[in-house]
């Protein structure tokens, strides 16, 4: 089953108090490890929320708002798409993402269409 692992971190301090260069290397190592294991299906870092646009359609009219859907202390900073046999395996993979140390990782099963 596929799972989307959404990385939420504080936008002003995405690496917490850790050295950003060190954490970046840890992300690269995570990607290589999970890719070699055949788990990692894709993933990317997202641009800052200042570059986001939220779209709504109301009464047939397309409405856009600059920024994210909601203001929170943590923002979705990136994601990984993984293939795991079950939720427990997906949680294990999520626990290895460096952002889990200073933010949170939402594990969401993908509903195949």
C-alpha positions as CSV (number, residue, x, y, z in Angstrom):
1,X,0.0,0.0,0.0
2,X,1.2,3.5,-0.7
3,X,1.4,6.1,2.1
4,X,2.1,9.9,1.9
5,X,4.4,11.0,4.7
6,X,3.9,14.7,5.1
7,X,6.7,16.6,7.0
8,X,5.4,19.5,9.1
9,X,8.0,21.8,10.7
10,X,8.2,25.3,11.9
11,X,8.8,27.4,8.8
12,X,11.1,29.9,10.5
13,X,13.2,27.1,12.0
14,X,12.8,24.0,9.7
15,X,15.7,22.2,11.4
16,X,15.0,23.3,14.9
17,X,18.2,24.1,16.7
18,X,20.2,21.6,14.6
19,X,22.8,22.5,12.0
20,X,20.9,22.8,8.7
21,X,23.8,21.4,6.6
22,X,24.0,18.3,8.8
23,X,20.2,17.7,8.7
24,X,20.2,18.2,4.9
25,X,22.8,15.4,4.7
26,X,20.6,13.2,6.9
27,X,17.7,13.8,4.5
28,X,19.9,12.7,1.6
29,X,21.0,9.6,3.4
30,X,17.4,8.8,4.3
31,X,16.4,9.1,0.6
32,X,19.2,6.9,-0.5
33,X,18.5,4.3,2.1
34,X,14.8,4.1,1.5
35,X,15.3,4.2,-2.3
36,X,17.7,1.3,-2.1
37,X,15.2,-0.6,0.0
38,X,12.5,-0.1,-2.7
39,X,10.3,1.8,-0.3
40,X,10.7,5.4,-1.6
41,X,8.5,6.1,-4.5
42,X,9.0,9.9,-4.6
43,X,9.2,13.1,-2.6
44,X,10.1,16.7,-2.6
45,X,10.7,19.7,-0.5
46,X,7.9,22.4,-0.8
47,X,8.6,26.0,-1.4
48,X,7.7,28.4,1.5
49,X,4.1,29.2,2.3
50,X,4.6,32.7,1.0
51,X,4.7,31.1,-2.5
52,X,1.4,29.1,-1.8
53,X,-2.0,29.9,-3.3
54,X,-5.2,28.4,-1.9
55,X,-8.0,27.8,-4.4
56,X,-11.8,27.6,-3.6
57,X,-14.8,27.5,-5.9
58,X,-17.9,29.2,-4.5
59,X,-21.0,29.7,-6.6
60,X,-19.1,28.7,-9.7
61,X,-16.5,31.5,-9.1
62,X,-12.9,30.6,-8.6
63,X,-11.4,32.4,-5.6
64,X,-7.7,32.4,-4.8
65,X,-6.0,33.5,-1.6
66,X,-2.3,34.0,-1.2
67,X,-0.7,31.6,1.3
68,X,-1.7,28.3,2.9
69,X,-5.2,27.1,3.8
70,X,-4.7,27.8,7.5
71,X,-2.2,29.6,9.6
72,X,-0.4,27.3,12.0
73,X,3.0,27.2,13.8
74,X,4.0,24.2,11.6
75,X,3.7,24.1,7.9
76,X,3.9,21.2,5.4
77,X,7.6,21.5,4.3
78,X,7.8,18.4,2.1
79,X,6.6,14.9,1.6
80,X,7.6,11.4,0.7
81,X,5.5,8.8,-1.1
82,X,6.4,5.3,0.1
83,X,5.3,1.8,-0.6
84,X,4.9,-0.2,2.6
85,X,3.1,-3.5,3.4
86,X,1.1,-1.9,6.3
87,X,0.7,1.1,8.6
88,X,3.3,-0.2,11.1
89,X,6.0,-0.3,8.4
90,X,5.0,3.2,7.2
91,X,5.3,4.5,10.7
92,X,8.7,2.9,11.0
93,X,9.8,4.7,7.8
94,X,8.3,8.0,9.0
95,X,10.2,7.7,12.3
96,X,13.5,7.8,10.3
97,X,12.8,11.2,8.6
98,X,15.0,13.8,10.3
99,X,12.1,16.3,10.6
100,X,10.4,13.9,13.1
101,X,12.9,15.2,15.7
102,X,11.7,18.8,15.6
103,X,8.4,18.7,13.8
104,X,5.9,16.0,13.0
105,X,5.2,13.5,10.2
106,X,1.6,12.8,9.2
107,X,1.3,9.3,7.7
108,X,-1.7,9.1,5.4
109,X,-2.7,6.0,3.4
110,X,-3.3,6.7,-0.3
111,X,-6.8,5.7,-1.6
112,X,-6.2,4.2,-5.1
113,X,-8.5,5.7,-7.7
